[in-house]
Amino acid sequence: MKQAITLFLGACVLLAAAHLPGARAEGVITLKSGEKLPGSLDTLDSPYLKVRSTILSKPVDVKVEELDELVSSRPLDIPAQFSVIRLANGDEFYGTLKALDTESLQLQTAWGGLLPVNRKYVQHIGFDSQKAYLRNATESLQGWKSSANSMLPECRNGYWIMRGSNNTDLQTTFPTPSRLHVQFSLYHTNTFRITLSLWQNPDSGSSIDLALSLEKAELAKNSSGQYRTLGRVKRDTARNWYADKTIKRSDVHFYADPEKGNYYLYINGEQVARWEELKEMDNIFENENGDEEEEKEASKKHEFKPGNTFVVSGYDGLNMAMFNLNVFDWNGALPHLADEQDIISKYDGDAPRDKALLVNGDVLRGAISLQENGTIRIKSDHYDVTLPTAKVRALDQKNQGEKKLPEEASDTRVFLTDQSILSLNLESLRDGFMEGRSAAVGKVRIPLQSIRKVQFNLQNPELRKQRETPFRSK
């Protein structure tokens, strides 16, 4: 059977069509060749991985080197608030920070218990105190519906795929707060455009609309049917930009506060626009024409009456994929910091590279540690400050080049139901657990029920090329 595995799995694809409900419940295993079958992982007897499936009479052995990925049907399960640890290789761990010193940190996780992490691999420590209304929304289409009779996107591997001339217009509703932080990423060509409609109220016609393309970004406000452009900026484009059809990536953060009229747009870590809505001044002179009541009534007709509908509209002449869509409550603090605001490093070239970014916009540099009472201590030659984590937005560590880390050699990447991502060298699979070794964490043991996706053979050149964008997948 091992020798005939390719032909056998080809037959399984046909059988899968007749057993689709069971296939979704198990998950889908994809081979390097592009062949798929519904199934789940059983045990690892290197170099073979035993696979179980409802369409197979008995488990089948598949060579690990022939595997591409496994995608399960397990949903995300994200706590309301958490700490996030980002490593230099792109891995992320979610949980509660329990200990932190100059050498290591400890993170309490739902899947691995207390996880020790070597701090030399850590690039960023974030404290997510924002309430999430949408988190990783592109993992499914649940809760979304198509508006304006547009086509639904293809939902695959955490992406919404928007192909060719198909206009995508999706909407959902949630109890929308007065300030929002919207985060998403795109793979796109130069013909893309994406529009967000926030606080949309179908009854009054009110909304805040952000339109983004390669050429420009535009912000508009609909106040009960009255359309007004709040700002427009041109984006930098090459001379022959339209002829360039290569796939590009854009990471977008949009912060909006309609009550105060403050709006910030960041793309790939740089501020593209900062818009301030000018408020109309109240009449300070007596109305000589006696039309005061009439003017008041006219102004009421165009009052901004926010709703709870959130709309995403997308188009690309070739291909576009949206992912990592999150919508948070925003506390109104300055979203990102310009380099010149980091006063310490500006005037002290020998200042420590580790820094604490505070919610109020301040930057502190020094030796960072977590105290027993849960506070963050930042100590330098100039000060010794202790702060509650609620006042700390993030801790940024030294960059990868300064740390001189060894080259990444993991062969497997595991995506967990709590949104964590872990790269490791796979060692065993038995008794409902996956075991392996991570450079940053050491020995790890992960329950299979906490795994929603596995990528195998990370060092395979062919698969690495396929995984660069979602459009390369077979």
N, C-alpha and C positions, 0 to 999 in steps of 0.2 A: 504493500500500500504506500510506503514511503516513496518508492520510485515512481508511482503513478499518481502522486498527489496533485499535480497540475491538472491532469485530465479529470480527476475525481472532483476537484473543486469547481471545475467548469460545469460539471453536471449539477453541483450543489446550487449554483447561481440560478438555474432553471427551477429547481425545487423550492428555492427561497420565495419565489413569486407566489407559490401556493400556500406558504406558511408565513405570510408577512407579519401578522400580529405577534407570533412567537419570536420572529426575527427582531422586531423592535424591542421586545422585552429583554432579549439576551444581549444585544449589541451586534456590531458588524466588524468582522476581521478582514483586513485588506492585505493582500500580498504585494510584493514589489512589482509583480506583473500587472497589477490592477485588478486581479480577480478578487471577488468578495464572497463571504458566506456569513450567515448569522451564526453566532457562537459566543462562547465564553472561555476564559483561561482556566486550566485545570492544574497541571503540574509541569515543572521544568525538569527534564532529564537531558542535560546538555549533550549534544547541540540541538535536541528536539524539544518542542513545546507541545504538550498534549492539549487538544482543543475539544470541547464538548459542544454539541449542537442538537437542537430538537429535530433537525432533519437528517441526522446521522444515527445509524443503529448503534454505534459505539464510538468512543473517543478516537480521534485521529491524530497522528504525530506530524508536526510541521517543523521543518528546520527553521531555527530562529533567524538565520541569515536571509531567509526568503520572506520575512515579515516586514510589512510597512507600518501598520498601526491597528489598534483596536479602539473602537468608539462605542461606549456603552450608552444605555438610555437613562442612566441615573441623573437626576436633576441637581442643580447647584443648591447648596444649603449654606447661605452666608449669614453670619451673625450681624446684628444691627451696628455694632461698633467693634473695632479690633485694631491690632497693630499689624503692620505689614513690613516684612523684611525682604529687601531686594538685593540679590547677589550680582556680582560683576558679570556672570555668565547668563543673566536674564531670569534665573530662577526666582520664585517668590514664595514666601511662607506667610500664612495668615494665622493669627492667634492672639495670645495675651503675653506681652513682654513681662518676664518674671525677674530677670537679672541681666545686668549690663556692666562690663568693665572694659579696660583697654584691650584685653585679650579675647574675650568671648562674650556671648549672650545666651540666654535661655528663653525659649518661647514655648508657652503652653499651647499645644495644638489639639484639635479634635480627633486627629487620626494617628498621631505618633506620640501622644503624651508630652512630656517635657523634652523639648528638642534642643540639644546644645549646638550652637553654631559658631564656628571659628570666625572671629570678627575680621580677619584680614580679607575674607571673601565678601564681606558685607559692603554694599555701596550706599544703601539708603534704608533708613528706619522711619516709617511713617506712622502717625497716630490718627486713625480715621475716626474722628468724633462727629463727622457729618452724618446726618440721617440720610439713608439711601432710599429713593423712591423707585428707581430702576437700577438694577445691577447686572452687568453682563447680559443685557437684554437680547443680544443677537444669538444667544444660545438656543432660542426657540422663537416661535411666532405666537406662543400662548399669551392671550390677553391683548393681542393686536388684531386690527381689522383693516381691510383695504378701504380707502376712501376714494371718491371720484371715479369709481369703477376701474381703478388701476390694477395692474398685475401684482400678485404677491411675489416677493423675492424667493430665490432658492435658499433654504436654510441648511448650511452644511458646515460641520466642524467648527461651530462658533462664529460663522460668517453669514451675513446676508449678501448673497450674490445678486447683483443687479446687472443684467446682461444687455448689451446693445441698446436698441432704441426703446426698450421697455421702460416706461415711466413707473417708478415705484412711489406709492403714496400710502404710508401706514400711519395709523393713529391709535392711541391708547389713552386711558384716563386714570388719574390718581389725584388725591387731595393735594393740590399744588400749593406750596408755601409762597410767601411774598418775594423770596429771592432764590435763584437757582444757579447751580453749577452743572453744566452739561459737558460731558467728556465722551469723545469717540475717536476712532481711528479709521482711516480709509486707505485702501489700495485703489489707485485710479490712474487714468491716462490724462492727457491735457484737455479732453473734451468733457470733463466731469462738471456737474453742478449738484449741490446738496442744499436743501432748505430745511431749517428748523422753524416750527411754529409753536411758540410757548404761550401758555395761558389762553389758548384759543377758546372762545365762547361762541358756540354756534348760534345762540339766541341773540346776543347783542352784536356779533360781528367783530369783537375785540380780539387782538392777538399781538404778540411781539414776534417779528419774523426776521430771521437771519438767513441771508442767501450767500453762498460761498461757491466760488469757482476759481480757476487758475488766474483769471484776469483781475478779479475784484472781490471785495466783501462788502455787503450792503445790509444795513439794519433799518427796519421800518416798523412803524407802530400803527395798528388799526384801532381806532377808538370809536366803537359803535358805528362802523362803516366809513369813518373818515380816515383816509390813508395819508400817512406823513413819513417821509424819509428822515431818519434820525442821523444817519451818517453813511458815508461811502468812502472806501479806500481802494486805490489801485495796488495790486500785488506785483512784485518783481517777476518779469518773464523774460526769457531769452529771446533773441531776435527772431529765430525760426522755431519758436516754441510749438506752433501748431503742427509742424511736420514730425515732431518727436512723439511717437506712439508708445514709448516704453512705459512700464508700470512704475508708479511712484507711490510713496507712502506719506500720508499727512496725519499727524496727531493733533487733535483739536481740543481746546478747552475754551468754553464760553461761559462767562459770568454775567448774570443779569439781575438788576435791581430796579424794576420800573417805578417803585415808589420814590426813590431818591434820584432816579434817572442816570444811574451809573452802569456802564456796560464795558466789558473787557473781552478781547478776542486774542487767543494765543494759538499759534500754529508751529509745531515742531520746536516748542520751547521759547519762541520769540513772540513778543507782543506785536501783533499786526495792527490792532486798532484799540483805541480807548475813546469811547463816545460818552458824552454827557448831554443829557436831554435838558434843554432850556425850558424852565417852567414859565408859563404865562403869568405876568404880574396882574394882580387884582386891580380893578379900576380904582384910582385914587382921586379922580376928579368927579365932581357931581355930573350926572348925566343931564346935559342941557336939553336933549331932545325928548326926555321923558320915556325912553325906550328901555329902561333898566330891566323891567320884568320880561320883556321880549328877548333881550340879550341873554338873560339868565336861562330862559327856556331853551334858547338855541344852543347854549353851552352844554346843557344837560343831555341833549340829543347826541353829543359826541363825547360823552364821558367814557373813560376806559373802564370797562367792567370785565375783570379777568375771569376766565373759566378754568376748567380742570382738564382740558384736552391737550395732549402733546402729539405733534405731528412731525413725521420725518418724510421728506420727499427727495428722491434721488434719481439721477440720470447720468449715463456715460455713453458716448457713442460706441465704445468698445466694451470694456468691462470695468466694473467697480464692485468692491467688497467692503462692507461696513462691519466693524467689530469693536469689542470693548466699549459698548454703549452704556454709560452710567449717568444717572441724574441724581444729584445730591441737593440737600438744603445748603445754602451758602450763608456764612456768618457775616458777610459784608466786608471782611478784611481784605487788604491789598492782595490779589491772587498770587503774583509772582514778584520776585525782587530783581531790580536792575543791579548790575555789578557794582555801580558806583554807590549803592546804598550799603554795601558791605564795607563799612568805614574802617574796620580793624585791618583787614587784609590790604586795603588800599594804602594805608600809611605804615603798615608793619609787614615787610616782605617775609619775615620769619615767623609769622603767626601760624598757629596750628591749622592743619588742613581740615580737620573735622569741625563741622559747624552745626549749630542748632538754629533752625528757622522757627521763629515764634509766630503765633497767630496774629499779633499786632504789627508784624512786618519787620521787627528787629532781627538782627543776626548776631549770634554769640559764637566765638571760637574758643576751643580749648579741649581739655581732657573731659570726656563725657562718661557719666556713670549713672546707674539707676540705684536709688537709695531704698532702704528697707521699707519705708513708708510709701513707696511708689512714686516719689518725686524724681526729677531729673536734675543732676548736678553738673554744671559746666565750670571747670576750673582752669584758669590761665594765670600768667604772670601779672595780669592787670585786675582780675576780679575772681571771686568765688561765689557763684550764683546757684541757688536751688529753686526750681520751679515745679509746679504741678504739671502733669502731662497734658491737662486740658489747655494749657497755655502754649504748648509746643506742637507745631505743625509737623515737623520732620527733623530728622538728624541725617545729614549728608556726610558720608565718609570719604576717605581718600579715593582718587580714581584708580582704575585698574592698572594704568601704566606706572603709577608711583608704587603700587604694591608688588609689582613684578611677580604676578601669579603664574603658576604652571599652566601649560596649555590644556584646555578642556579636552578630556579624553573619555567622557561618559558615553555609554552605548545606548542608554534608554532614558526617555523623558516621560515622567508620569504627571498627569493632570488630575487633580483631586476634586472631590465634590465641594470642598470649602474654597475653591478657586486657587489653591496653592499649586505650584509647579516645581517639580524636583527632578534634577538630572542625576543619574546614578549608573553604576555598573551592575547589571542584573546578575544575581548570584543564585537565587532559588525561588521557587514558587510551589508552595505546598500548604495544606491545612488552612486554606483561605487567606494566606498572607503572601505578599511579595517582599522579598528581602534583597538588599543590595548595599552598595557602599558609595557614599557621596564624599567628594573632596572637602566640602564645607561642613558637613554634618557627621560624617563617619558612617557607622553601621546604622541602617534604617530598616524598619519592619512596618509595612503598610497593609492594613486590611483591604482585601479586594473589594469589599463593599463601599470603600471610600474612594475608589478609582473610577473616573468617568472616561478617561482616555489614556492610551499608552502609545508612544512613538518608539519604534525599535530602530536599531541600526543607524544611530545618529551620525556616525562617521562615514557612512556609505555616500560616495560622491554623487551618485545618481539620485538618491533620495533627498540629499541636502539641496540639490538643484530644484527638485520638484516642490520642496517645502518653502521655497523663497517667497512665493505668493500663493494664494488659494487657487489661482487660475492654472497653475502647473500640475495640480493633482490629476491623476488619471481617473 
